[in-house]
Every structure is written in structure tokens, then in C-alpha cells.
């Protein structure tokens, strides 16, 4: 599958299947990859490091906004 999401458009990602999913993400212009690099470093600390507060702080540092799920 291929999807195009313009900058600033709210979106979500989920894997509805039982197997682990894989994604190839191309960001243009670049810059947002720093969030994913920092997220990987945070997540490598395990569940105790990846708290809602830590994730929120990380998102704020990188200009990422998490939205509540719609009903």
C-alpha cells in the first residue's frame, strides 16, 4: 500500500493483523526523522522510560502533536 499524508493533516497508524507490521516512511522535506530517532532512543530504555509524560515531552520538543482518538 501507498499513502500520501500532507504536512499538518491529523492521521494515525495501526496494524490490524496478528503479525508485526513494517513501514517505509519517506518524509519530504526532511527534518521529522529526528523525532523517530529520539523516540527509538527513548523506547530502548524499556517500558519504565517510555512513559506518557516522557513521550509527550519528546513530541513537544519535535513539534509533534498527539490527538485523542475520535469516538
C-alpha positions as CSV (number, residue, x, y, z in Angstrom):
1,X,0.0,0.0,0.0
2,X,1.0,3.6,-0.5
3,X,-0.4,6.6,1.3
4,X,0.3,10.3,1.0
5,X,-0.3,12.5,4.1
6,X,0.3,16.2,3.6
7,X,2.1,18.1,6.4
8,X,-0.3,19.1,9.2
9,X,-3.0,16.6,8.4
10,X,-4.0,14.6,11.5
11,X,-3.5,10.8,10.9
12,X,-2.9,7.6,12.7
13,X,-1.2,4.3,12.1
14,X,-2.2,0.9,13.3
15,X,-1.6,-2.7,12.4
16,X,-4.9,-4.7,12.5
17,X,-3.2,-8.0,11.8
18,X,-1.7,-10.6,14.1
19,X,1.8,-10.3,12.6
20,X,4.3,-7.4,13.2
21,X,4.0,-4.7,10.7
22,X,6.8,-2.9,8.8
23,X,6.7,0.6,7.3
24,X,8.9,2.5,4.9
25,X,8.4,6.2,5.6
26,X,9.6,8.9,3.2
27,X,9.5,12.5,4.6
28,X,9.9,15.5,2.4
29,X,11.2,17.9,3.2
30,X,13.3,16.2,5.8
31,X,13.6,17.1,9.5
32,X,10.9,15.0,11.1
33,X,13.2,11.9,11.2
34,X,14.8,13.5,14.3
35,X,11.6,12.6,16.2
36,X,11.8,9.0,15.2
37,X,15.5,8.8,16.2
38,X,14.8,10.3,19.6
39,X,11.7,8.0,20.0
40,X,13.9,5.0,19.3
41,X,16.4,6.1,21.9
42,X,13.6,6.7,24.5
43,X,11.9,3.3,23.7
44,X,15.2,1.4,24.1
45,X,15.0,2.3,27.8
46,X,12.0,-0.1,28.1
47,X,8.5,0.5,29.5
48,X,9.7,2.4,32.5
49,X,11.4,5.0,30.2
50,X,8.5,5.3,27.7
51,X,6.0,7.0,30.0
52,X,3.2,9.2,28.7
53,X,5.0,12.2,30.2
54,X,8.3,11.3,28.5
55,X,6.6,10.7,25.2
56,X,4.6,14.0,25.5
57,X,7.8,15.9,26.3
58,X,9.6,14.3,23.3
59,X,6.7,15.1,21.0
60,X,6.7,18.8,22.2
61,X,10.4,19.1,21.6
62,X,9.9,17.9,18.0
63,X,6.7,19.8,17.1
64,X,4.6,16.6,17.1
65,X,1.1,16.7,18.5
66,X,-0.8,13.6,19.6
67,X,-4.5,13.8,19.3
68,X,-7.1,11.9,21.3
69,X,-8.8,9.1,19.4
70,X,-12.1,10.1,17.9
71,X,-15.2,8.3,19.1
